[in-house]
Amino acid sequence: MALTTIQRTLAVTGIVAACGAGVYALGTTQASGSTGQPVLPATTVATPAVTANGITVTGMGNASGTPSELQLSLSVNTQAASVSTALDAANQDMSRVRDALSAHGVADADLQTSGMSIQPNYAQGGTVNGYQVTESLAATLRHMSDAGADITAASNAGGNATRIDGVSLALSDSSNSLLTSARASAMADAKARATQYANAAGRTLGQVISISEVQTPVVPVPYAASGAAEASPSAVPVSAGTQQVSVTVTVTYAFG
């Protein structure tokens, strides 16, 4: 028996509701079955919009890669009775840190001063009894195999004045190819969804009318917490792991 346009739309709406319930149930199951890993919030998939002339669907695509560079944030902290003495000491410590990184092949373009502060120290009665100076440096380490040795060299060069404020791993050159792969996966996902709903409505899928994209930012993986550096003859161990690039596309197809 042939379906009218309204009947087809109602049928598709029923399928969408059932699929939505399935997605919710799956997300609940995944959240409750904890394996000790961080539980990420479930991704919400937009409900397909069906009209007499076409259908709008959302597709998702992911691609994973190995981080190829390390972002190092460090600082030196000195204290002295006068500002000039504390500043001179911090300048010398930071110069040694920079020289150590340069000696390990880190380019000047990958070393950037990221902060500086001079603060008074107060005695219990509220009087100033000295000053502390903090100078901060951001370094991009582009050779992952040497990153641990670079961190150790910088820490040792600054001595007890060195603070490692943060370390994160990031994608670089490979991110463009990963983005291309994620886009292709998102479009394939959108087409599969659209085809399923079009078939359910007794229609064929036609040409693409519009595409819009949302990229999920690649968040660098945090690696180390802040703290005082300790002299060590061995390199800091660095595990690159993987990072993921995600793309969501909203595609409108005409019916054939």
C-alpha positions in Angstrom: 0.0 0.0 0.0 1.5 3.4 -1.0 2.3 5.8 1.8 1.3 9.4 1.7 3.9 12.1 2.4 2.4 12.6 5.9 2.5 8.9 6.6 6.1 8.7 5.5 7.1 11.6 7.7 5.4 9.9 10.7 7.2 6.6 10.0 10.5 8.3 9.8 9.7 10.2 13.1 9.1 6.9 14.8 12.4 5.5 13.6 14.2 8.6 14.8 12.6 8.3 18.2 13.7 4.6 18.4 17.2 5.4 17.3 17.4 8.2 19.9 16.4 5.9 22.6 19.0 3.4 21.5 21.7 6.1 21.6 20.6 7.1 25.1 20.7 3.5 26.4 24.1 3.0 24.9 25.5 6.1 26.5 24.1 5.1 29.9 25.6 1.6 29.6 29.1 3.0 28.7 29.0 5.5 31.6 28.1 2.8 34.1 30.6 0.3 33.0 33.6 2.2 34.3 37.0 0.8 33.6 39.0 3.3 35.6 39.4 5.6 32.6 38.0 9.1 32.6 34.3 9.0 31.4 33.7 11.5 28.6 30.3 13.1 28.2 28.1 11.4 25.6 28.0 13.1 22.2 24.6 14.4 21.3 23.5 13.6 17.8 21.1 16.0 16.2 17.7 14.5 15.2 17.4 14.3 11.4 15.0 16.9 9.9 12.9 15.4 7.2 10.8 17.6 4.7 9.0 16.8 1.5 12.0 17.9 -0.5 15.0 16.5 1.5 16.6 15.6 4.8 19.2 17.2 7.1 21.5 14.9 9.1 24.5 15.2 11.3 27.6 13.0 10.8 30.6 12.5 13.1 34.2 11.5 12.2 37.3 10.9 14.3 41.0 10.4 13.5 43.8 9.6 16.0 47.5 10.3 15.7 50.6 10.4 17.8 51.6 13.7 19.3 54.8 15.0 17.6 55.8 17.9 19.9 56.0 18.8 23.5 55.1 22.1 25.0 57.2 22.9 28.1 56.4 25.6 30.5 59.0 26.3 33.2 60.2 29.1 35.4 63.0 30.1 37.8 62.3 31.6 41.2 64.9 33.4 43.3 64.7 35.3 46.6 67.1 37.9 48.1 67.1 40.9 50.5 67.0 43.3 47.6 65.2 43.4 44.2 68.5 43.9 42.3 70.1 40.8 43.9 67.1 38.6 43.3 66.7 39.8 39.7 70.4 39.2 38.9 70.1 35.7 40.3 67.0 35.0 38.3 68.5 36.4 35.1 71.6 34.1 35.5 69.5 31.1 36.2 67.2 31.7 33.2 70.2 32.3 31.0 71.6 28.9 32.0 68.3 27.3 31.3 68.0 28.8 27.8 71.6 27.9 27.0 71.0 24.3 28.0 67.9 24.1 25.7 69.8 25.7 22.9 72.7 23.3 23.3 70.1 20.4 23.0 69.0 21.8 19.6 66.0 23.8 20.6 65.7 26.7 18.1 65.5 30.3 19.3 62.2 30.6 17.6 60.8 27.9 19.9 61.9 29.7 23.1 59.6 32.5 24.3 59.5 34.5 27.5 56.0 33.9 29.0 56.0 35.9 32.2 57.9 37.7 34.9 57.1 39.0 38.4 58.8 40.7 41.3 57.0 40.4 44.6 58.0 41.5 48.2 58.2 39.0 51.0 56.6 40.0 54.3 57.6 39.3 57.8 55.1 38.3 60.4 54.6 41.9 61.5 53.9 43.0 57.9 57.2 44.6 57.1 59.1 43.7 53.9 62.0 41.4 54.6 63.0 40.5 51.0 61.9 40.0 47.5 61.3 37.1 45.1 61.6 37.2 41.3 60.0 34.7 39.0 60.9 34.5 35.3 58.9 32.1 33.0 59.8 30.5 29.7 57.7 28.5 27.2 59.6 26.1 25.0 58.4 23.9 22.1 60.3 20.7 21.9 59.9 19.3 18.4 61.8 16.1 18.7 59.8 13.7 21.0 62.7 11.3 21.3 64.9 14.0 22.8 62.2 15.8 24.9 63.0 13.9 28.1 66.7 14.8 27.9 65.8 18.4 27.1 63.7 18.7 30.2 66.3 17.2 32.4 69.0 19.4 31.0 66.9 22.6 31.5 66.0 21.5 35.1 69.6 20.8 36.0 70.8 24.1 34.4 68.5 26.1 36.6 69.2 24.1 39.7 67.0 24.4 42.8 65.5 27.6 41.4 63.8 25.8 38.5 60.1 25.1 38.6 58.4 22.9 35.9 55.0 24.6 35.6 53.5 22.3 33.0 54.1 19.9 30.2 51.6 19.0 27.4 51.8 17.0 24.2 50.4 18.2 20.9 49.9 17.3 17.3 51.7 19.4 14.7 52.2 18.7 11.0 50.1 15.5 11.2 47.0 17.4 12.3 46.1 18.5 8.8 46.1 14.9 7.4 44.1 13.8 10.5 41.6 16.5 9.9 41.1 15.4 6.3 40.5 11.8 7.5 38.1 13.0 10.2 36.1 15.0 7.6 35.9 12.1 5.2 34.6 9.9 8.1 32.1 12.5 9.1 30.7 12.8 5.6 30.5 9.0 5.2 28.6 8.9 8.5 26.2 11.6 7.4 25.5 9.9 4.1 24.9 6.5 5.8 22.4 8.1 8.1 20.6 10.0 5.4 20.4 6.9 3.2 18.8 4.9 6.0 16.1 7.5 6.7 15.5 8.1 3.0 15.0 4.4 2.5 12.6 4.2 5.5 10.6 7.0 3.9 10.5 5.2 0.6 12.6 7.8 -1.2 16.0 7.9 -2.8 18.9 10.2 -1.8 19.7 13.0 -4.1 22.5 15.6 -4.3 24.0 17.5 -1.4 22.4 20.9 -0.9 24.5 22.3 2.0 27.3 21.3 4.4 28.4 22.9 7.7 31.2 21.8 9.9 32.1 22.0 13.6 35.6 21.0 14.7 36.3 19.8 18.2 39.5 21.6 19.4 42.5 19.3 19.9 43.3 19.7 23.6 46.9 19.0 24.4 47.4 16.1 26.8 48.7 17.2 30.1 51.8 15.4 31.1 53.4 16.7 34.3 52.4 18.7 37.4 54.2 21.7 38.7 56.9 21.4 41.3 60.6 22.0 42.1 63.1 20.3 39.8 65.5 17.8 41.2 68.9 17.1 39.7 69.0 13.8 37.9 71.5 12.1 35.6 68.7 10.3 33.7 66.3 11.7 31.1 62.7 12.4 32.1 60.5 9.6 30.6 58.0 10.8 28.0 55.2 8.7 26.6 53.5 10.2 23.6 50.3 8.2 23.5 47.6 9.4 21.0 45.4 12.3 20.5 42.1 12.5 18.6 40.8 15.0 16.0 37.0 15.2 15.8 34.7 16.7 13.2 30.9 17.1 13.1 29.2 17.9 9.8 25.5 18.9 9.2 24.5 17.9 5.7 21.3 18.6 3.8 20.4 16.2 1.0 17.7 16.5 -1.6 15.5 13.6 -2.2 15.9 11.9 -5.6 
